[in-house]
Structures are given as structure tokens and as C-alpha cells.
Amino acid sequence: TGFDSDNSSGDFSEANHKVAEMLDLDPNQSNRTGKHNGETEIQENGIKKHRTSLPAPMFSRSDFSVWSILKKCIGLELSKITMPIVFNEPLSFLQRITEYMEHIYLINKACSQADPLERMEVAAFAVSAVASQWERTGKPFNPLLGETYELTREDLGFRFISEQVSHHPPISAFYSEGLNKVFFFIEAEPRGTITLELLKHNEAYTWTNPTCCVHNVIIGKLWLEQYGTVEIVNHSTGDKCVLNFKPCGLFGKELHRVEGYIQDKSRKKLCVIYGKWTECLWCTDPTTYETYKKNEKRGGEQKKSKPSEDVIKSENDEADDMPEVQDTVQFIPGSKLLWRINSRPPNSSQMYNFTSFAVSLNELEKGMEAILAPTDCRLRPDIRNMENGNMDVASKEKERLEEKQRAARKERAKDEVEWHTRWFHQGTNPYTGTSDWLYSGGYFDRDFSDCPDIY
């Protein structure tokens, strides 16, 4: 919920107890239901549950055409085009990028590995970070300059803070850390360098995300494609993981496929990684992979081998959380499961195709407004009204906020006042040597006295 101080640990501290009292959350009461904002269910272990549905179902887009809007905007800069709110989803882009953290158990798992090769399997986290985008064709709200979002999940062991640090061009910076201080994670979107530090092993990894393309904007059903090469570099050991997100191709044969390998600093291939970014990721040794591919070419299309339930459970500690779905990835016998996508709620299609994690991101509980920064996304009236199904009010609030932002920018220009970010600053990435946005620290001290009035 974002209520700890900067010296917080993963324990249920005195500060957490004070927050529980403020929110009237009694850890001894496990029979409360959390169906609406302000009503939070507490599990027997004292960790609160998060909501499992949105207050109102998704608004139908069937009567609207994206192309009818875009054709009026030919020649305009894409970032300056105002789209009707019906094409949005009730999340800010700052909340959308928080979905990187949905599979954070993969980083915690990497931290626990003694073998640097197994730690490099953090590549699975890089793939899982884009998995939630599948079928998410709604556009997140553009963050206002100075907008922030914080999230602390004690059950997942991390806290997260992001800030919109630039409006033109739009840049969102975020920083996350493990509550037990085992990792730091930082990036600036779009196309920024992701930096992950595993403190226990004194290692740093960097990579960039693949390219995301939206198909059928003019006609047909919208769908997303991720493609391009992602290189994950361990700057301490020189190991590298190269992942190729394959483009769909003419007949869709390569749809969603990811293929790559891990190599050491001498460029020797140590293992091969394969799978789909919408489903799962496996790894095997190069010899097994090459032998299988040669046999496949000689014998034509082989019958798909499906791993047994026992193999999956032995290879993945998170087996209990796996969705009961039929994989379409051709399994190579002897492969190790690195990651499998989490299941979505049964009513996900009526909730903008949100994952269970995404459903909880805009949850505003009783008492949170007194604790959050006044710039937090949860307090945006346009997003809040859209989530509640008040589309007309949401549209008017969106226009009001955009006009207020334009007026503030004109006022700064007239007075020749430069905008100053609050929680991030520009500097040099210590591992890549390139310009980057770095976390300045201090957010969780909760001094919000100089935060801008943006809502």
C-alpha cells in the first residue's frame, strides 16, 4: 500500500501497525470482504488481500473507430493527439509500468542462486515484464508532468515509486527495491535502459525492452506484437543473454515466439532459451536443442511433447500459482521451466483484460488519501471516474486536467521558470555510461510539502 518509511524491512513493523489502525484493519479479523474501495479483507497471516474486480465493467468500444480519430490528426505529432477516453483503460502509464513487478518472484529466485549462470536466468523476468500487455489494447492515461505512483507489496516483497519527469518528450522514471534490500531496479520509459542490481552478489544487469507494435488500427481486431533483440548484460561477470522476440511473419508461424541463449564472457553458449512471451519460457543445453531441431527438420513436424505435472513442479517453486492452460510451445524433453504467465481473472475481458495484479493497482482504500503524495495516480479524478463507470465525468475531468497542465506550462514560460523534478534527477548510468534518470531518494520519508498541484 506504500505506507513504510525509508528504513523499512520486510517485517510487519510498528509503522505498519499504525497504518493498520488508521485504516481500521484488524489483523485478527479474517472474515471481512474486500469487494469495494475502503473494505479490505485480511488473511489469517495478517497480510491484506487486494480487490479482485473493478467497480464497473469495461465500456464498449464497438461503436468507435480508432482510424476515424487518427485520420483527422495526419501530420500531427502522435504524443499531442488527444484520443477519446473510450480508447483508454483506467490506469495511468505510471501504473502500467508498475506491472513489471508482477513476476518479481523471479528476481528473488535469482538472488538465491549461487551459480551466476542460474542468476542470468533473470532473463525470464525481462520476458515476463511484457506478458501482461497481451490483449491489452486500451491506452493508459498519459501521466501529467509531476505525476507519481507508489506501491508497496509486502506479500511480494517490494516497494516502487515512479514520476513523470518530462512531458515533451514524455518520460516516466521508476525505481523499485526489495523490502529485504536484496535488489534495486530502475528505468526510464520509453526505450530507457533497465538497470537491476542484485546486492547480495554485487552484480548489475542492464537491458532494454523489445519494440511493441499495435496491429489493425484501421480495420479488424486490435492486437499487440513484441519484436526485436533484447540483450541482458551482467556487468560483473561479462555473461550475456540474447533474446530474439520474433516478428509474427506472413502466416503467423512465429507469433509470440522468443528464442535466445546465454553466453559467457568468451562467447561460449551455455544454454538455449525458448518459449512465448504470452505463455512460458524454457531453457535447455545447446547440444540437446540443436539435436532436437535437426531431428525436427529430418522428421518434419513432430508431435508436441508436453511436460508432466511432476516436471513442472520440480522446476518451478511457483507451480501452485500456474494457470491451468494448454501451452502451445513445443516442449523439448529435459528442458527447465523458467517462467509461466499468471492466470487472469475469469471476468478479465470485462475489465480491460487486466491481470489480477493490474486490477489492484488503482485501489484506493479508506485513509490512503492522507498518506499518499498529492500527485499520486490514485487521486486523478478522470481515471477514478472512468474506473467507476462515469465516462462523461471522466472525459470532462481529463480535458480539465490537460488544460490546467497547459496553463501551468505557459505560466512557467512567461516567468522563465524551469520545471524541477521531485524524486528523480538526470545523471549518468554507472554501468552503461549513458545519460539516464536516477532516483534521488527520500520519497518514503513522506515530506510532500513541495509537491506541485496538478489535479
C-alpha positions in Angstrom: 0.0 0.0 0.0 3.0 2.3 0.2 3.0 3.1 3.9 6.5 2.4 5.1 9.4 4.6 5.8 12.8 4.6 4.0 14.3 2.3 6.6 11.6 -0.3 6.3 12.3 -4.0 6.2 10.1 -6.9 5.0 8.8 -7.3 8.6 5.4 -6.2 9.9 6.9 -3.2 11.7 5.4 -0.8 14.2 4.8 1.7 11.4 2.7 -0.9 9.6 0.7 -1.4 12.8 0.0 2.3 13.0 -1.2 2.3 9.4 -3.4 -0.7 10.1 -5.0 1.2 13.0 -5.5 4.3 10.8 -7.3 2.1 8.2 -9.3 0.2 10.8 -7.7 -3.1 9.7 -7.7 -5.6 12.4 -5.2 -8.5 11.6 -7.3 -10.8 13.9 -10.4 -10.4 11.8 -10.1 -12.7 8.8 -13.8 -12.7 7.7 -14.1 -9.2 6.2 -14.8 -9.0 2.5 -13.0 -6.6 0.2 -15.3 -6.1 -2.7 -15.3 -2.3 -2.7 -12.9 0.6 -2.0 -12.4 1.1 1.7 -13.3 -2.5 2.6 -10.2 -4.7 2.8 -10.1 -8.4 3.6 -7.4 -9.5 5.9 -5.9 -13.0 5.7 -5.1 -15.1 8.7 -1.4 -14.2 8.4 -2.2 -10.5 8.8 -1.4 -9.6 5.2 -4.3 -7.9 3.4 -5.9 -9.2 0.3 -6.4 -7.0 -2.7 -9.5 -6.5 -4.7 -10.3 -9.0 -7.5 -12.6 -6.8 -9.7 -13.1 -3.3 -10.8 -16.1 -1.2 -9.5 -17.7 -1.1 -13.0 -17.3 -3.2 -16.2 -15.4 -2.0 -19.3 -17.2 0.5 -21.5 -17.9 -1.0 -25.0 -15.7 0.3 -27.8 -17.7 -1.4 -30.6 -19.2 1.8 -31.8 -15.9 3.7 -32.1 -13.2 3.6 -34.7 -9.6 4.5 -33.9 -9.0 5.3 -37.5 -11.8 7.8 -37.6 -9.8 9.8 -35.0 -6.3 9.3 -36.4 -7.2 10.3 -39.9 -8.1 13.8 -38.6 -4.6 14.0 -37.0 -2.4 13.3 -40.0 0.7 15.5 -39.8 0.4 16.0 -36.0 2.9 14.6 -33.5 1.5 11.4 -32.1 2.1 12.4 -28.5 0.0 15.5 -29.0 -3.1 13.7 -30.3 -6.0 13.7 -27.9 -7.9 10.4 -28.1 -11.4 10.0 -26.8 -11.5 8.5 -23.3 -13.3 5.4 -24.6 -10.0 4.1 -26.0 -8.3 4.4 -22.6 -8.1 1.9 -19.7 -8.5 3.2 -16.2 -4.8 3.3 -15.3 -2.1 5.9 -15.8 1.0 4.9 -17.7 2.9 5.1 -14.4 0.6 2.3 -13.1 1.0 0.3 -16.3 4.8 0.2 -16.0 4.4 -1.0 -12.4 3.3 -4.3 -13.9 6.9 -5.0 -14.4 6.7 -6.2 -10.8 4.0 -8.8 -11.2 6.6 -11.6 -11.5 9.1 -10.2 -9.0 9.5 -13.7 -7.5 11.8 -14.3 -10.5 14.3 -11.7 -9.2 14.1 -13.1 -5.7 14.7 -16.5 -7.1 17.8 -15.2 -9.0 19.1 -13.6 -5.8 19.0 -17.0 -4.1 21.1 -18.8 -6.7 24.8 -19.4 -6.1 25.6 -20.1 -9.7 26.0 -17.0 -11.9 24.5 -18.9 -14.9 21.3 -19.6 -12.9 21.2 -15.9 -11.9 21.4 -15.0 -15.5 18.1 -16.7 -15.9 16.7 -13.4 -14.7 16.1 -13.2 -18.4 12.8 -14.8 -17.6 11.9 -11.6 -15.7 12.7 -9.5 -18.8 10.2 -11.6 -20.8 7.5 -11.7 -18.0 7.6 -7.9 -17.9 5.9 -7.6 -21.2 3.5 -10.5 -20.8 0.7 -8.5 -19.2 0.4 -6.4 -22.4 -1.1 -9.3 -24.4 -4.7 -8.3 -25.4 -4.3 -5.0 -23.5 -5.4 -2.7 -26.4 -6.7 0.0 -24.1 -4.4 3.1 -23.9 -3.2 4.1 -20.4 -3.7 7.7 -19.5 -0.8 10.0 -20.3 0.8 11.0 -17.0 0.7 14.7 -16.1 4.1 16.3 -15.5 5.0 15.7 -11.9 2.5 12.8 -11.5 3.7 10.0 -9.3 2.7 6.5 -8.3 3.8 4.4 -5.4 3.2 0.8 -4.5 4.4 -1.3 -1.6 3.5 -5.0 -1.6 4.7 -6.8 1.5 3.3 -10.1 0.2 5.6 -9.8 -2.9 8.4 -8.2 -1.0 9.0 -4.9 -2.9 8.2 -1.2 -3.0 8.0 1.0 -6.0 8.0 4.7 -6.9 7.6 6.4 -10.3 7.4 10.0 -11.5 6.6 11.7 -14.8 9.8 13.6 -15.3 9.2 15.1 -18.7 6.2 16.0 -20.8 7.8 16.7 -24.2 9.2 14.2 -24.8 7.1 12.1 -22.4 9.5 10.3 -20.0 8.5 8.2 -17.0 11.1 7.2 -14.5 10.7 4.5 -11.8 12.7 2.9 -9.0 11.9 -0.3 -7.0 13.7 -2.1 -4.3 13.2 -5.3 -2.3 11.9 -4.8 1.2 14.7 -7.1 2.4 17.2 -5.0 0.4 18.3 -7.7 -1.9 17.8 -5.8 -5.2 17.4 -2.3 -6.8 15.6 -1.8 -10.0 15.4 1.4 -12.1 14.4 2.5 -15.5 13.1 5.5 -17.6 10.4 4.9 -20.3 10.1 4.8 -23.2 13.1 2.9 -24.5 15.2 3.5 -21.5 17.9 1.3 -20.0 16.6 -1.1 -17.3 19.1 -1.5 -14.5 18.8 -4.3 -12.0 21.3 -4.6 -9.1 21.5 -7.9 -7.1 23.1 -6.5 -3.9 23.9 -9.9 -2.3 26.1 -10.9 -5.3 27.3 -7.3 -6.1 26.0 -7.7 -9.7 24.3 -5.4 -12.1 22.3 -6.3 -15.2 21.1 -3.9 -17.9 18.7 -4.4 -20.8 16.1 -2.6 -22.9 12.6 -3.8 -23.8 11.6 -5.1 -27.2 9.6 -3.0 -29.7 5.8 -3.0 -29.2 3.6 -2.7 -32.3 -0.2 -2.4 -32.4 -1.9 -4.1 -35.4 -5.2 -3.5 -37.2 -5.6 0.2 -36.1 -7.6 1.0 -39.3 -9.7 -2.2 -39.5 -10.0 -5.5 -37.7 -9.3 -6.6 -34.2 -6.5 -4.7 -32.4 -3.6 -6.9 -31.3 -0.1 -6.4 -30.0 3.2 -7.7 -31.2 6.6 -7.6 -29.4 9.6 -7.9 -31.6 13.3 -7.2 -31.7 16.5 -8.3 -29.9 17.0 -7.8 -26.2 20.5 -8.2 -24.7 20.8 -8.7 -21.0 24.3 -8.0 -19.8 25.8 -9.0 -16.4 28.4 -6.2 -16.0 30.1 -8.1 -13.2 30.8 -11.4 -14.9 30.6 -10.5 -18.6 27.8 -13.1 -19.1 25.2 -12.1 -21.6 21.7 -13.3 -22.5 20.5 -12.5 -26.1 16.7 -12.9 -26.6 15.1 -12.6 -30.1 11.4 -11.6 -29.9 10.4 -12.9 -33.4 8.1 -10.9 -35.6 4.8 -12.6 -36.5 5.7 -13.3 -40.1 3.3 -13.6 -43.1 1.5 -16.7 -41.9 1.8 -16.2 -38.1 4.2 -19.1 -37.6 6.5 -17.1 -35.3 3.7 -15.4 -33.5 4.8 -14.5 -29.9 7.9 -16.7 -30.1 11.0 -15.9 -28.1 14.3 -17.6 -28.7 17.8 -16.9 -27.5 20.8 -18.1 -25.5 23.0 -17.3 -22.5 26.8 -17.0 -23.2 29.8 -16.4 -21.0 32.3 -13.6 -21.5 34.2 -15.7 -24.0 31.0 -16.0 -26.1 30.6 -19.7 -25.4 26.9 -20.6 -25.4 25.9 -22.1 -22.1 22.2 -22.7 -22.6 19.4 -22.0 -25.0 16.1 -20.3 -24.0 12.9 -20.7 -25.9 9.1 -20.1 -25.5 6.5 -17.4 -26.0 6.2 -14.1 -24.2 2.4 -14.7 -23.9 2.8 -18.1 -22.2 6.0 -19.5 -20.8 9.8 -19.7 -21.1 12.1 -22.8 -21.0 15.8 -23.4 -21.1 17.9 -26.4 -22.2 21.6 -27.1 -23.0 22.7 -26.2 -26.6 23.5 -29.7 -27.6 20.0 -31.0 -26.7 18.4 -28.1 -28.5 20.4 -28.5 -31.7 19.8 -32.2 -31.8 16.1 -31.7 -31.4 16.0 -29.1 -34.1 17.9 -31.4 -36.5 15.6 -34.3 -35.8 12.6 -31.9 -36.3 13.9 -30.9 -39.8 14.5 -34.5 -40.8 11.3 -35.9 -39.5 9.0 -33.0 -40.3 6.6 -31.6 -37.8 7.0 -33.6 -34.6 4.2 -34.4 -32.3 4.3 -31.9 -29.4 5.8 -33.3 -26.2 4.0 -32.0 -23.1 5.9 -32.0 -19.8 4.4 -33.9 -16.9 2.9 -32.1 -13.9 5.7 -33.5 -11.8 8.4 -32.0 -14.1 6.8 -28.6 -13.9 6.5 -28.6 -10.1 10.1 -29.7 -9.7 11.4 -27.0 -11.9 9.3 -24.1 -10.6 8.7 -23.2 -7.0 5.7 -21.1 -8.1 3.8 -24.2 -9.5 0.8 -23.6 -7.3 0.2 -20.2 -9.0 0.3 -21.6 -12.5 -2.8 -21.1 -14.7 -4.5 -24.3 -15.9 -3.9 -23.6 -19.6 -2.8 -25.6 -22.6 0.7 -24.4 -23.7 1.3 -24.0 -27.4 5.1 -24.1 -27.0 6.7 -27.2 -28.4 8.4 -28.7 -25.4 11.9 -30.2 -25.7 12.4 -33.1 -23.3 14.7 -32.3 -20.5 14.0 -28.6 -20.5 13.8 -26.5 -17.4 10.8 -24.2 -16.8 11.9 -20.6 -16.1 8.6 -18.8 -16.1 4.9 -19.3 -16.8 2.4 -16.5 -17.1 -0.1 -15.9 -14.3 -3.7 -16.7 -14.9 -6.1 -13.8 -15.4 -9.4 -13.3 -13.5 -12.4 -15.1 -15.0 -14.0 -11.8 -15.9 -10.8 -10.2 -17.3 -12.4 -9.5 -20.7 -14.9 -7.2 -18.9 -12.1 -5.5 -17.0 -9.9 -4.3 -19.9 -8.1 -7.7 -20.0 -6.4 -6.8 -16.7 -4.4 -9.4 -14.8 -5.2 -9.9 -11.1 -2.2 -7.7 -10.3 -3.4 -4.9 -12.6 -6.9 -4.9 -11.1 -5.4 -3.9 -7.7 -3.2 -1.0 -8.9 -5.8 1.8 -8.7 -7.3 0.5 -5.5 -7.9 3.4 -3.1 -8.6 2.3 0.4 -10.0 4.3 3.3 -7.3 6.5 4.9 -4.9 6.3 1.9 -5.5 9.9 0.8 -4.0 11.2 4.0 -0.8 9.2 3.4 -0.2 9.4 -0.4 1.6 12.1 -2.2 -1.0 14.6 -3.6 0.4 13.8 -7.1 -0.4 10.0 -6.9 -2.3 8.5 -9.8 -4.9 7.1 -7.5 -6.1 10.6 -6.8 -6.6 11.5 -10.5 -10.3 12.3 -11.0 -10.5 11.3 -14.6 -9.1 7.8 -14.0 -11.1 7.4 -10.8 -14.4 8.3 -12.6 -13.6 6.0 -15.6 -12.9 3.1 -13.2 -16.3 3.8 -11.6 -18.1 3.9 -15.0 -18.7 7.6 -15.1 -17.5 8.1 -18.6 -18.9 11.6 -19.2 -17.4 13.0 -16.0 -14.1 11.2 -16.7 -13.9 12.9 -20.1 -14.6 16.3 -18.7 -12.1 15.8 -15.9 -9.5 14.7 -18.5 -10.0 17.9 -20.5 -9.8 20.0 -17.4 -6.5 18.4 -16.2 -4.9 18.8 -19.6 -6.0 22.4 -19.8 -4.6 23.0 -16.3 -1.3 21.5 -17.4 -1.1 23.7 -20.5 -1.9 26.8 -18.4 0.8 25.9 -15.9 3.3 25.4 -18.7 2.5 28.8 -20.2 2.8 30.5 -16.8 6.3 28.9 -16.3 7.4 30.1 -19.7 6.2 33.6 -19.1 8.1 33.8 -15.8 11.0 31.9 -17.3 10.8 29.3 -14.6 12.2 25.8 -15.3 10.4 22.7 -14.2 12.2 20.7 -11.4 11.6 17.0 -10.9 11.0 15.9 -7.3 12.2 12.4 -6.9 14.5 11.7 -9.8 17.4 13.6 -11.5 19.3 13.3 -14.7 22.7 11.7 -14.4 25.0 9.0 -15.9 24.1 5.3 -15.7 27.2 3.9 -13.8 27.1 0.7 -15.9 26.4 1.9 -19.4 27.9 5.3 -19.2 24.9 6.8 -20.9 22.6 9.6 -19.7 19.8 8.3 -17.5 17.3 9.2 -14.9 18.4 8.2 -11.3 16.3 8.0 -8.1 17.2 10.9 -5.8 15.8 9.1 -2.7 13.7 10.4 0.2 10.2 9.6 -1.2 9.3 7.3 1.7 10.2 9.9 4.2 6.8 11.3 3.2 7.7 15.0 3.1 5.3 16.1 0.3 5.2 19.8 1.2 6.7 21.0 -2.1 4.7 18.7 -4.4 3.0 20.5 -7.3 -0.7 21.0 -7.5 -1.6 19.1 -10.7 -5.1 17.8 -10.1 
